[in-house]
Amino acid sequence: MQEIRTSAIIRSELEKMGMDEVLSPLPTGVVGILHGGKGTGKCVAMRADIDALPVEEETGLPFSSQTSGIMHACGHDLHTTMLLGVARVLCRMRDSFAGTVKFIFQPSEDTMPGGARAMVAAGVMENPHVDAIYGIHVNPSEDGEVGTMNLYKGYFTTAVDLFDIDVNGKAGHGSAPHTADDAIVAAGYLIAALQQIVSRRVDPMDTAVFTIGTMSGGSAVNIISGQAKIAGVSRYFTDTARQTVLEQVDRICDGIGTAFGCRIDVKKTEGYAATFNDAALVDVAEAGIRAELGADKCRYIDKPFSGSEDFSFYSRLTGTPGAFFMIDAGHGKDRVSLHNAKCVFSEEVIRYGVAGMARVLLTYLEQ
């Protein structure tokens, strides 16, 4: 929600290209609305996330971030550029299609609770009502491939929730353990028990991940700590797995707390919903990508993406069909993961994203 300069640039570019309407539903959110010259019809939207990450850039590129501690380590600068490109192309082609296109530039995708919920609450899916929404995300590719759209039908990204767990015991001296309630020992058992949620409580035909990412506690080697903290994250594709994990976290914390004489407080932060790719919209995308970029730039992948995306809320909160894809963006053997300080993408991906998605939106409106 701090994308002040970025959103100002986006507004300026949309106005210069002749967008019919440029709205600011949030202080750093921008929406462009373009009406086709052939009359009324359906309304299709495309969304780009515009935020950066709190990462000190280490790419060594001549266009590295000039703001210390902030870089586009997830490629959102490319997403923004591509959507501006799609908007420019369709502004020039407005007399060739009927209907409306919304260009949604969303802040705060990488910081929970995310900007998508706020954008939906601000009304970006209405006036006019959006009939379908698309989104894409750049992805470092192992083979160095650039511009290939990776398609998938069904649940494509996971839902995610965060857990902050405080273990409150009673401190004491290490020479007299019977006078204390050891929070660190309780936390150790808690970590082991929480790992069994997936292996023993989630349907093995379902998918879930539970990770404890941090643990802290204690102040001296000879003191039994009265407090410990752990934090974790869980991911899943289905509501059934999500509910199972949430219930089991409470159950295990209550049981371990009772067993060790500690009070265990759990703070849950509801994260993003799972993104569901509508099959009919994926078919439209395939037709558009094949027509514009060729069959070699369109690939169905075998399994979904295990990360999470708040793009899901545009569909989840409104019932609007949506589809979200990954587009290959380099860098072969030099590839590093998203959110890495050395993350680099091939800028060639921009032209593929612009050309491919412009055709996808037109193909949808022409149905």
HELIX and SHEET records of a PDB file:
HELIX    1   1 ILE A    4  LYS A   16  1                                  13    
HELIX    2   2 HIS A   76  ARG A   92  1                                  17    
HELIX    3   3 ARG A   94  SER A   96  5                                   3    
HELIX    4   4 GLY A  115  ALA A  121  1                                   7    
HELIX    5   5 PRO A  177  THR A  179  5                                   3    
HELIX    6   6 ALA A  183  LEU A  194  1                                  12    
HELIX    7   7 GLN A  196  ARG A  200  1                                   5    
HELIX    8   8 ASP A  239  PHE A  260  1                                  22    
HELIX    9   9 ALA A  279  LEU A  293  1                                  15    
HELIX   10  10 ALA A  295  LYS A  297  5                                   3    
HELIX   11  11 SER A  312  ARG A  316  1                                   5    
HELIX   12  12 GLY A  332  ASP A  334  5                                   3    
HELIX   13  13 VAL A  349  LEU A  365  1                                  17    
SHEET    1   A 8 GLU A  21  LEU A  26  0                                        
SHEET    2   A 8 GLY A  29  HIS A  35 -1                                        
SHEET    3   A 8 THR A 100  GLN A 106 -1                                        
SHEET    4   A 8 CYS A  43  ASP A  49  1                                        
SHEET    5   A 8 ALA A 132  SER A 141  1                                        
SHEET    6   A 8 GLY A 322  HIS A 331  1                                        
SHEET    7   A 8 VAL A 146  LEU A 151 -1                                        
SHEET    8   A 8 CYS A 298  TYR A 300  1                                        
SHEET    1   B 2 GLY A 154  THR A 157  0                                        
SHEET    2   B 2 THR A 275  ASN A 277 -1                                        
SHEET    1   C 4 ALA A 208  GLY A 217  0                                        
SHEET    2   C 4 GLN A 227  TYR A 236 -1                                        
SHEET    3   C 4 ALA A 159  ASN A 168 -1                                        
SHEET    4   C 4 ARG A 263  GLU A 270 -1                                        
SHEET    1   D 2 GLY A 172  HIS A 173  0                                        
SHEET    2   D 2 ILE A 223  ILE A 224 -1                                        
END                                                                             
